[in-house]
Amino acid sequence: MTLTSQPRPILDRALEIAGTGLVRRIEEIRRQLVREDYDDVDAHLAGAWIREQLRTAVARARAAGSIQEDRKCAPAVARSHSRQAISRPEPATTDPV
């Protein structure tokens, strides 16, 4: 596989797809990555942390009504949504007493 056929890291692309609102389950993200010729998709999506991030991105995108007309998960459309949908929680701060 060449870099031109796979321009984005697989986890970035998975989060893009999740953020489009076009998918409902991780299995659909997995199938899309396979169609896009990514390698070792199952291994990359096996971790609990990434699965939770994908579920969160899917739920937020669908709740926001961001379902796109483009059923091919266009990267430009997906990229704009994934940045909003996925973020790590801010560390808790304590106020000095």
Secondary structure per residue as TSV (DSSP state, phi and psi in degrees):
chain	resnum	aa	ss	phi	psi
A	1	M	-	360.0	139.1
A	2	T	-	-101.3	161.0
A	3	L	G	-65.3	-28.5
A	4	T	G	-68.8	-27.4
A	5	S	G	-85.5	-11.0
A	6	Q	-	-139.7	74.4
A	7	P	-	-73.6	-22.5
A	8	R	S	-114.1	144.7
A	9	P	-	-58.7	147.9
A	10	I	H	-59.5	-40.9
A	11	L	H	-70.6	-34.8
A	12	D	H	-62.1	-44.3
A	13	R	H	-66.0	-39.5
A	14	A	H	-60.5	-42.3
A	15	L	H	-67.9	-34.6
A	16	E	H	-61.5	-48.8
A	17	I	H	-61.0	-45.1
A	18	A	H	-59.9	-37.9
A	19	G	H	-76.0	-8.2
A	20	T	T	-75.3	-25.1
A	21	G	T	84.0	3.8
A	22	L	-	-83.2	-15.6
A	23	V	-	-117.2	156.7
A	24	R	S	-115.0	-22.1
A	25	R	S	-136.8	160.1
A	26	I	H	-63.3	-33.5
A	27	E	H	-58.0	-38.0
A	28	E	H	-67.5	-36.7
A	29	I	H	-64.4	-45.3
A	30	R	H	-57.1	-47.1
A	31	R	H	-61.7	-40.6
A	32	Q	H	-64.1	-41.8
A	33	L	H	-63.7	-39.1
A	34	V	H	-63.5	-43.8
A	35	R	H	-60.1	-33.5
A	36	E	T	-83.9	6.1
A	37	D	T	70.1	31.9
A	38	Y	-	-77.1	148.9
A	39	D	S	-93.6	152.3
A	40	D	S	51.2	43.1
A	41	V	H	-59.5	-47.2
A	42	D	H	-60.5	-41.1
A	43	A	H	-64.8	-39.5
A	44	H	H	-70.2	-30.3
A	45	L	T	-98.2	9.8
A	46	A	-	-80.6	-25.0
A	47	G	S	-70.8	146.8
A	48	A	H	-64.0	-39.4
A	49	W	H	-64.4	-47.7
A	50	I	H	-67.8	-36.3
A	51	R	H	-64.0	-40.8
A	52	E	H	-64.9	-41.8
A	53	Q	H	-62.6	-41.2
A	54	L	H	-65.8	-44.2
A	55	R	H	-60.9	-41.7
A	56	T	H	-64.0	-44.1
A	57	A	H	-63.2	-42.2
A	58	V	H	-62.2	-48.3
A	59	A	H	-62.1	-44.2
A	60	R	H	-65.5	-42.8
A	61	A	H	-64.3	-42.5
A	62	R	H	-70.6	-38.1
A	63	A	H	-65.9	-32.9
A	64	A	T	-78.9	-5.8
A	65	G	T	70.8	33.3
A	66	S	-	-92.9	27.3
A	67	I	-	-66.3	124.2
A	68	Q	-	-93.0	154.7
A	69	E	S	-70.4	-31.0
A	70	D	-	-76.0	101.9
A	71	R	T	-75.9	3.9
A	72	K	T	-95.8	7.4
A	73	C	-	57.9	55.4
A	74	A	-	-56.2	129.8
A	75	P	H	-58.2	-39.3
A	76	A	H	-64.1	-40.7
A	77	V	H	-69.4	-46.8
A	78	A	H	-64.2	-38.6
A	79	R	H	-59.7	-40.4
A	80	S	H	-65.8	-30.7
A	81	H	H	-83.9	-35.3
A	82	S	H	-67.5	-31.0
A	83	R	H	-66.4	-33.6
A	84	Q	H	-78.2	-36.6
A	85	A	H	-81.4	-30.2
A	86	I	-	-112.7	120.9
A	87	S	-	-152.5	148.3
A	88	R	-	-79.3	146.0
A	89	P	-	-63.9	143.6
A	90	E	-	-70.2	142.8
A	91	P	-	-64.9	143.7
A	92	A	-	-67.9	137.7
A	93	T	-	-112.1	150.5
A	94	T	-	-114.9	138.9
A	95	D	-	-82.0	136.3
A	96	P	-	-64.3	137.8
A	97	V	-	-96.1	360.0
